[in-house]
Amino acid sequence: MGRVVVDVMPKPEILDPQGKAVARALPRLGIEGFTSVRQGKRFELEVEGPVTEAVLAAAREAATTMLSNPVIEDVVRVAEDTGVVA
């Protein structure tokens, strides 16, 4: 079984009140050094079998037509989930 990950973020010109709230809370928790936070969405799409180029193309189409709102969001990544945490 394969898995594709789609990450969607608000466009830079769109206000992100959740990100701002997190950015303000971090110093209160003793976590310093971050000047800004943007909060987005992550989708995990499971497929039967391996992740092929055709699967990735279908995931890209889903990302741009249904998983994101192109007026206010950018699809920033469509990739196979390899299980490695970056």
Phi, psi and chi 1 to 4 in degrees:
 res  aa     phi    psi   chi1   chi2   chi3   chi4
   1 MET       -  135.0 -177.3  174.9  -52.6      -
   2 GLY  -109.0  165.6      -      -      -      -
   3 ARG  -141.7  135.8 -179.0  178.4  -66.5  163.2
   4 VAL  -113.1  137.2  175.8      -      -      -
   5 VAL  -109.5  132.4  174.4      -      -      -
   6 VAL  -119.8  123.0  175.7      -      -      -
   7 ASP  -109.2  131.5  -68.0  -35.8      -      -
   8 VAL  -125.4  133.7  176.9      -      -      -
   9 MET  -127.5  151.7  -65.8  -64.6  -67.0      -
  10 PRO   -62.2  145.0  -11.0   19.2      -      -
  11 LYS   -59.7  151.1  -70.4 -176.5 -179.4  -99.7
  12 PRO   -56.2  -31.6  -21.7   30.1      -      -
  13 GLU   -82.3   -5.0   60.6  -87.7   14.8      -
  14 ILE   -90.1  132.6  -60.7  -62.2      -      -
  15 LEU   -63.2  145.0  -64.0  176.1      -      -
  16 ASP  -129.1   82.2 -178.5    5.2      -      -
  17 PRO   -63.0  -33.4   13.6  -20.9      -      -
  18 GLN   -65.9  -42.9  -70.4  175.6  -51.8      -
  19 GLY   -62.0  -42.4      -      -      -      -
  20 LYS   -63.0  -40.5  -71.3 -165.0 -178.4  -59.3
  21 ALA   -63.0  -42.1      -      -      -      -
  22 VAL   -64.9  -43.2  170.3      -      -      -
  23 ALA   -60.3  -38.2      -      -      -      -
  24 ARG   -72.4  -31.3  -74.2 -168.9  -54.4  -90.3
  25 ALA   -77.6  -30.6      -      -      -      -
  26 LEU   -55.1  -50.0  -70.9  173.4      -      -
  27 PRO   -61.2  -33.8  -22.1   31.9      -      -
  28 ARG   -65.5  -23.6  -69.4 -165.7  -56.8  -94.1
  29 LEU   -92.8    4.2  -63.5  171.9      -      -
  30 GLY    83.4   14.2      -      -      -      -
  31 ILE  -102.9  109.2  -57.6  169.2      -      -
  32 GLU  -110.1  164.9  -57.9  -72.0  -22.2      -
  33 GLY   101.3   -5.9      -      -      -      -
  34 PHE  -101.2  127.5  -62.6  100.1      -      -
  35 THR   -94.3  -19.7   57.9      -      -      -
  36 SER  -159.7  155.6  122.1      -      -      -
  37 VAL  -135.4  136.9  175.1      -      -      -
  38 ARG  -120.8  133.3  -58.6  -76.3  -69.9  170.2
  39 GLN  -107.8  132.2 -177.4  168.3  -35.3      -
  40 GLY  -126.5 -157.8      -      -      -      -
  41 LYS  -126.6  148.5  -59.8 -175.4  -73.2 -169.6
  42 ARG  -127.6  131.8  174.1 -174.7  167.9  107.4
  43 PHE  -117.5  139.0  -63.0   90.9      -      -
  44 GLU  -117.5  117.6  -64.7  179.5   -4.3      -
  45 LEU  -108.8  115.9  -51.5  169.6      -      -
  46 GLU   -91.9  143.4  -70.9 -171.6   -0.3      -
  47 VAL  -130.5  152.6  -63.7      -      -      -
  48 GLU   -81.3  125.7  -59.1 -129.6    2.9      -
  49 GLY    92.9 -170.4      -      -      -      -
  50 PRO   -76.5  160.1   28.0  -33.7      -      -
  51 VAL   -85.4  113.4  175.3      -      -      -
  52 THR  -107.1  175.0   63.1      -      -      -
  53 GLU   -60.9  -35.6  -80.6  -56.3  -44.3      -
  54 ALA   -65.3  -39.6      -      -      -      -
  55 VAL   -64.5  -44.5  167.7      -      -      -
  56 LEU   -63.6  -38.9  -71.1  172.5      -      -
  57 ALA   -63.4  -41.8      -      -      -      -
  58 ALA   -65.5  -38.9      -      -      -      -
  59 ALA   -65.6  -38.8      -      -      -      -
  60 ARG   -62.6  -41.8  -77.1 -174.1 -154.5   94.6
  61 GLU   -63.7  -44.3 -177.9  177.8   -4.3      -
  62 ALA   -61.4  -39.6      -      -      -      -
  63 ALA   -63.8  -40.9      -      -      -      -
  64 THR   -84.4  -22.8   58.1      -      -      -
  65 THR  -101.4  -25.8   59.4      -      -      -
  66 MET  -131.6  -37.9 -171.8 -178.9  135.9      -
  67 LEU   -81.1  -16.2  -57.1  179.4      -      -
  68 SER  -130.4  158.1   68.0      -      -      -
  69 ASN  -103.3  103.7  178.0  -15.9      -      -
  70 PRO   -63.5  -14.4   20.4  -28.4      -      -
  71 VAL   -71.4  -37.4  174.0      -      -      -
  72 ILE  -122.9   -4.3   61.0  169.8      -      -
  73 GLU  -131.3  152.7  -63.6  172.2  -40.3      -
  74 ASP  -114.5  138.8  -71.4  -35.1      -      -
  75 VAL   -81.8  115.3  176.1      -      -      -
  76 VAL  -100.5  -16.2  -64.9      -      -      -
  77 ARG  -161.2  135.8 -177.7  173.2   76.6  122.9
  78 VAL  -134.8  111.4  175.6      -      -      -
  79 ALA  -152.8  159.9      -      -      -      -
  80 GLU   -68.1  137.1 -179.9  176.5    7.2      -
  81 ASP   -84.1  112.0 -177.5    3.6      -      -
  82 THR   -93.7   -1.4   59.4      -      -      -
  83 GLY    83.5   -2.5      -      -      -      -
  84 VAL   -87.9  127.2  176.1      -      -      -
  85 VAL   -87.6  124.7  177.3      -      -      -
  86 ALA   -82.0      -      -      -      -      -
